[in-house]
Amino acid sequence: MNGIINDIKLNAVKRIDKTLNQMKSAPENVRFSDLAAVCAHYFGEPRQKGTSHHVYKTPWPGDPRVNIQKARNGKAKTYQVKQVLAAVKKLNEQQKKRKEQRREKGDG
C-alpha cells in the first residue's frame, strides 16, 4: 500500500514540476487549473475560492500574496503566472535557508 501512495505522490510532484517548467517557458499558455494545482501544492488550499479569484496564504507577511484569476479563455493570466513563479522561488529560497541554518546548528 505504501508503494502505491509513494507512486501517487511521485506522479503528482512530476506533474507540478512539468507545469512549473511550462510556466517558465511559456507563461502566456498556462491553464488556470494547472496554475491552481501548483498554488495548492506550495501554499495549500485557497483561503478564498468561489469568486473569480483564488487567494492563497503565504508563510510570509504582506506581499506578494498569491492571488490568481481565470482569464476568459480558461488560461491563467500571464502576469499572475509570473507572480506565482516569484512566490514559489521565494518559498524555495526560504526553505533552503532554514535547512542550511539547521545544518549549521547540527540539527539536520
Secondary structure, DSSP 8 states (H G I E B T S, - for coil): -HHHHHHHHHHHHHHHHHHHHHHHH-GGG-BHHHHHHHHHHHH-S-SB-SSSEEEE--SSSSS--EEEEB-TTSBB-HHHHHHHHHHHHHHHHHHHHHHHHHHHHT--
